[in-house]
Amino acid sequence: MRRVLWAVLFTAASLGIMAMPAGADIAAPNNLNPIVLSFDFSNNNQPASVSNGLFNITVDVLPEHTSGFVRVTADAPDGSGNTPVVCDYQQVQQSQVQCTFNFTASGLWSVKAQFVNSLKSDPQNVPENVPQIFAVTVLRVGN
């Protein structure tokens, strides 16, 4: 009986671990459901590099069927003198937003995704009263 109990507990614990999504779980203000943003670089044939051109970054938005908009910003490595590269707000489609970047310097780029649930008519202007959720990761470009 003890072996069965241990097997049940181990299985339950394993399923709980597998159900955890990648990325940081951030609760939005006003007790909205938690929204998770995570990055996916697996759809690129080559690693990000200054010499190999465009590189896609996909932001996954969970839970599924969350409506809203995501903007992705890539901040250049310290000391490179390059300005941040910005992919303007895009509407979430099938729980994802995809941006294409052309990196201009080798080193560590800070990639930030910003989620908002609605925009004004101009996608560059976000209303101040909309909950915003952020996710940040670091991407090595080049050697």
Summary of the structure (lengths in Angstrom):
residues: 143
radius of gyration: 18.6
end to end distance: 55.3
largest distance: 65.8
contacts: 372
relative contact order: 0.20
helix: 12%
strand: 41%
